[in-house]
Amino acid sequence: MLDETYHAAARSGKYLMAVNRFTAQAVHPAHGPAQRGTPAHRGTASVDELGLSPPIYAQPLNRGRTIVARAFSRTLHSLRGEENVTERTFRDRWQRLVAESGEMTADGWYNPPSMGMAVLFATAADPSRVNFRTFRDRESFVSGKVMDHTNGIVLGYASNVHLKTGLPGDFATTVYLGKDPRVLDHFKRARELCRAIIAKVHGTMTAGELHVEALAELQTRELGGTTHSDTDPDGHNVGHSLPRLRVGPLTDTLRTDEIETLRNGRLFIRRDGTWPVGSVDQFTIEPQVVSANDPTLPKVMLHYVISAAGSVVVCDACEEPLRDLAII
């Protein structure tokens, strides 16, 4: 569902940054997103074949994610050019900005790593640091590795929870600080892949059907990109549902039971997933994109949040840092 930011704009009659970038048509919040037609059938048919509206991109879908994304961009800009910026320095400043919003838990639910946050630095010449398996692995914890301002790669993840909605921000993005055309093209292809997968989404499809569509897009584009999750029995997925915590008892420090609720309450988008994606408040699309043909290219992780309960609405805050750097 859209949060209070969307509805406040609707009451005032103002336009939001809720733009259908497939048709370049702005959406007026007083009318809301265009409603989809009734699907003629289920399965892996395209959006056009089903008579559905393309996804609407609206950051207010997940207020917490937008806060965390903006804090990431502010951190990156404030540290650009400084000497000896380490992963730990970046993580600590990012966490402080998130906490200062007053709207988020101070730490995230995905712990380990410490604070529920991960920051990995690599370079285009040696991207191995961002080619991680899972942030829970000790070798992926923040370190003293220093940012390369001319040819560096920065991957950030944060799992702070929004106090008013109980929804995890669950934000991740990857940016490139250099100019190598080969690497820039890889980032563009990763973003195009994610949007192609999202374009297949409709509320009556199952998680398994969406997984099939995602794998087909990966194969067509000669990319790899499933995500490993320790709590996913299958082990490889392209996203998951976002469970919601009760907001009444929420404080800026998550309790163990709240962490376990979010950790174990996720439904994964995997090949045997039978749950309809429109049956949950929100879910993620988050392939960890690698090149099938060039292992020297970095892993690119972009986290999108989608609601398919009515019209398909997308929070693409993960793209904002890439736009700031003119990567996309």
Secondary structure, DSSP 8 states (H G I E B T S, - for coil): ---HHHHHHHHHT---SEEETTTTEE--TTT-S------S--SS--HHHHT----EEEGGGSHHHHHHHHHHHHHHHHHTT-TT-BHHHHHHHHHHHHHHTSSEEEEESS-SSGGGEEEEEEESS-GGGG--S-TTSGGGS--S-B--TTTEEEEEEE-EEETTT--B--EEEEEE-S--HHHHHHHHHHHHHHHHHHTT--TTSBHHHHHHHHHHHHHHTTEE--EE-TT-TTSEES-BB-----STT--SS--HHHHHHHHHS--B-STT--SBGGGSS-EEE--EEEESS-TTS--EE--EEEE-SSS-EEE-GGGHHHHHTT--
